[in-house]
Amino acid sequence: MPKKNTNYPQLRAKMALLGYTSEELSWEAGLSSQSLCCRLSGCTDWRLDEIYRVCRVLEIPPAEIPAYFPPGQLRPGAGRWKS
């Protein structure tokens, strides 16, 4: 699968606004640093539970998720957000 052309600029801006490094966010959201890095770089699809955990930490309301995680589609049965 080719690398996706996204680096989640709004999500990174929200992290910076709240003073989170990727390592701190990964810890608070229960992800490994490597997992978060792979998702922020677009190499790995986000799982929905990961999106919700990151949104909880960064206080992103559900209605604003598409602004931070540009929508694509969900893989049927996989629970993954394809951006």
Secondary structure, DSSP 8 states (H G I E B T S, - for coil): ----S---HHHHHHHHHTT--HHHHHHHHT--HHHHHHHHTTSS-EEHHHHHHHHHHHT--GGGHHHHS---EE-TTT-EEE-
